[in-house]
């Protein structure tokens, strides 16, 4: 083995966000840029020598080149083995499953999740720890600190690039490279959790489903599970071939970007069930015929009916949701006599709760749902959970949700994204809003809405005591309504202001209002109190979901 030590210099801005380091492809294509970050990760992981690393990504543009580079760097940095998905492909939840099942030291995931792909699109990388979950904040901060000190990186310099397109074992210097089936471990885990016989019977009874993989990595998983293992007709999975640019799709499963799927689920002859996953298959969208479900309601309904599913028949230890996610799950937790934990945004905050047995189901409003089976949100898992409920209950998606609203009340909910705001303007908006917090409690905002309390959310982890401050501004109204303001950590250009709006309606007679109409007063108040249009220079939100 010939190891080359390459002199380098720090790059500004390599601080991982809520889900790793995400930048434009052109940024990652700069000489030494990816190498610097990977070396910083390895330097921050004591004891990695002689260990096993899992490696894969969502197949977006630059994925293959990055896999080649990381394999060479892993060999030069002393790893004994790398498990890499065939073709360099592994969904984010599959990486977590492989780490946990094979007792790997950790893994590197190459993805920018739901962000666009292609040469002009985005790329990303994040490290997952031995529990299968995203690196905790203390580790990502240590990685960032190391990127700012780095003077050299190590890389294997001899031989041809390794073949990772066919299954089997190869050698790279002193390291073993094992190319694994990206679907096998994950599909086996799903069969341990769900009633595959009941779901096969559902399809055999001529029920129909449409799953849109959005030309992303979820396609091979969906075809193997829904069409091959469950007997769904060929063509149930659409856009199932992973493409470097996602076929021009924005691989984000929400009403703004899954318009074709929503149209396909409309009308008397539409399929019974619709679903989609995102770029790296960790997010999900659930639809019934002529019925679009919010992620917040999805988490609550799954929790309500969890004992119908084999893997959760013993009940739930607890539920965890991100702070901006609606409080629908809180109502279910109260009825079940369990805790609903409120955490900052970012799946890494759920890891400690899951590892400590304090939570079983987790969810975020950004179309992420998961459980203690892995340490990531999991798109196909959520779809299988819903399919299992449809098969075991004999009800439709809409029937299950309406029954939930009748029992617990409806949480009208929406997120307004103001994208591409110049960073200085977005920071000024949040600073001004934070400065106004002491004066907001008790304010009458009209339309029967009075602010009961206003704060900047801080979280103390109940397991390790770590504290995370400045996680989003909350306005809590006396009637249970909420407005939350937060700057996103997943964009690559400018800043994205996310405004989350929630209004609780207990009366079933008022459960059929148009969502934006039901939230109209809160939308007005959000702009008035934060000066969104004034600071951003924009006339309306970029995306409303």
ZIMOVEN-V444670 format. One record per backbone hydrogen bond with DSSP energy under -0.5 kcal/mol. NH is the residue of the N-H (numbers start at 0). CO is the residue of the C=O. Records with the same first field share a line. If there is no record, write none. Layout:
NH=CO  CO
This chain:
2=0
3=1  154
5=3  152
6=4
7=150
13=10
15=13
16=19
19=16
20=124
21=19
22=122
24=120
26=23
27=23
28=24
29=26
32=29
33=27  29
35=31
36=32
37=33
38=34
39=35
40=36
41=37
42=38
43=39  40
44=41
45=43
47=44
49=77
50=47
52=80
53=105
54=82
55=107
56=87
57=109
60=243
62=59
65=61
66=62
67=63
68=64
69=65
70=66
71=67
72=68
73=69
74=70
75=71
76=72
77=74
78=73
79=50
80=50
81=175
82=52
83=81  177
84=54
85=179
86=163
87=84  163
88=85
89=56
91=279
94=90
95=91
96=92
97=93
98=94
99=95
100=96
101=97
102=99
103=98
104=51
105=51
106=127
107=53
108=125
109=55
110=108  123
114=111
117=243
120=117
121=115
122=22
124=20
125=108
127=106
128=132
131=128
133=374
134=126
138=135
139=135
140=136
141=137
142=138
143=139
144=140
145=141
146=142
147=143
148=145
149=145
152=5
154=3
155=71
156=1
157=1
163=161
167=178
169=176
171=174
174=171
175=79
176=169
177=81  175
178=167  176
179=83  177
184=180
186=182
187=183
188=184
189=185
190=186
191=187  188
192=188  189
193=189
195=193
198=194
199=195
200=196
201=197
202=198
203=199
204=200
205=202
206=201
209=272
210=235
211=209  274
212=210  237
214=238
215=212  238
216=278
217=277
218=215
220=216
221=217
222=218
223=219
224=220
225=221
226=221  222
227=222
228=223
229=224
231=225
235=232
237=210  235
241=239
242=214
245=242
247=244
248=245
250=248
251=249
252=250
253=251
256=253
257=253
261=257
262=258
263=259
264=260
265=262
269=266
270=263
271=207
272=207
273=286
274=209
275=284
276=211
277=282
278=250
280=277
283=366
284=275
286=273
287=290
288=271
289=264
290=287
292=285
297=293
298=294
299=295
300=296
301=297
302=298
303=299
304=300
305=302
307=304
308=305
310=192
311=308
312=309
314=311
318=338
319=360
320=340
321=362
322=342
324=321
328=325
330=326
331=327
332=328
333=329
334=330
335=331
336=332
337=332
338=316
340=318  338
342=320  340
348=345
349=346
350=346  347
351=347
353=349
354=350
355=351
356=353
357=352
358=352
359=317
360=317
361=369
362=319
363=367
366=364
367=363
368=281
369=361
371=359
373=370
377=368
378=280
379=280
381=377
382=378
383=379
384=380
385=381
386=382
387=383
388=384
389=385
390=386
391=387
392=388
393=389
399=395
400=396
401=397
402=398
403=399
404=400
405=401
406=402
407=403
408=404
409=504
411=409  502
413=500
415=498
416=414  542
417=415  496
418=416
420=494
424=421
425=421
426=422
427=423
428=424
429=425
430=426
431=427
432=428
433=429
434=430
435=431
436=432  433
438=435
439=436
440=436
441=450
442=439
444=442  448
448=445
449=447
450=442
451=449  475
452=475
454=473
456=454  471
458=467
460=458  465
464=460
467=458
470=456
472=484
473=454
474=482
475=452  473
476=474  480
477=449
479=476
481=501
482=474
483=499
484=472
485=497
487=495
494=420
496=417  494
497=485  495
498=415  496
499=483  497
500=413
501=481
502=411
504=409
507=505
509=506
510=507
512=509
517=513
518=514
519=516
522=518
523=519
524=520
525=521
526=522
527=523
528=524
529=525
530=526
531=526
534=530
535=531
536=532
541=416
542=416
544=414
